[in-house]
Amino acid sequence: MYRAVRKSLKVLARVVVGGVVIGILVARTDLAELGRHLRAADVGPIAFAAVLFLVGLGVSALRWREYLVALEYPMPYVTLYRLYFVGTFFNAFLPTGVGGDAYKAIRIGRAHGQTALAFSSVFLDRFAGMVGLALIGFVMSAARLIGGDRSWVPALALAASGGIGVAAALVLGPGERLLGRGRLIPQTGIGGKVRQMIAGVNRAGRHPRAAAAGFALGVAFQGIVLIYHATVARGLGIEVSIAAMASIVVLASVTVLVPISVSGLGVVEFVYAHALQVYGVPHAKAVAFALVIRAVSLLSSAAGGLVYLAFGGEVAPSSDTPVD
């Protein structure tokens, strides 16, 4: 009972934080000006951005499949795309922001009877996406700095990208050795499941084909995300270089991982608004960009709920043979 109340209070606190930040942004915005920018938006590019969102899910499903194959969990691509689609719905509308990841892992785990390794595949899928983000962010942010941009945007993005790279090296470097010999993390029970999951991460993460394909598709996915943002910016008449937008996307993506609001609500919008102003975008137009990005994401993710209602969430074990 106490644990449930405590969890509910944490969720409520995150909702409040997001609401407060959104309130601050709105309070500092000329609402008439904001409405004018939204009404003047070109619907074509914004609709295309929604299509890119769905294409990105397809690329992510391919990436996830590579890790599942490396773990001898081959699944039909259509099934994985459906799970990814539904997973985005849970990620967008559940308080934790990672509910979709748990959903995907549990569904796959039940089908194969190996939940720990299913979590390994989901972790690696998100991990490869973050590494792809770090690679693009590092290159683009470094280019901005070398080109004379001395603002905080590329500097912070470069630091964040480097931090992700270091974390990736730690995950695939020491790996299981970080857990010790069983004194802190036991060999049985929940500790045993954790060890099994880490073992799966190292096994699939170091698999030559899975690693190469996973990271390549991670970069491809983040490229789509970058184009998605640039397309929305075009629809709102915002002119920002692709390198500067890459730095902004890195900062917004990292912010989502910080558990201080629901799915980064409010905090991400704050980053978008203030980072765009660094590049001369008026406050009202920058807020409009942040709101449209959120709206397109929510509407596209909501479609995953319809997919769940139409097709359910059950997963049948695949008859595919493992691929080396």
Buried (B, 14 or more C-beta within 10 A) or exposed (E): EEEEEEEEEEBEEBBEBBBEBBEEBEEEBEEEBBEEBBEEBBEEBBEBBBEBBEBBBBBBBBBBBBBBBBBBBBBBEEBBBBBBBBBBBBBBBBBBBBBBBBBBBBBBBBBBEBBBBBBBBBBBBBBBBBBBBBBBBBEBBBBBBEEEBEBEBBBBBBBBBBEBBEBBEEBBEEBBEEBEEEEEBEEEEEBBBBBBBBBBBBBBBEBEEBBEBBBBBBBBBBBBBBBBBBBBBBBBBBEBBEBBBBBBBBBBBBBBEEBBBBBBBBBBBBBBBBBBBBBEBBBBBBBBBBBBBBBBBBEBBEBBBEBBEEEEBEBEEBEBEEEE
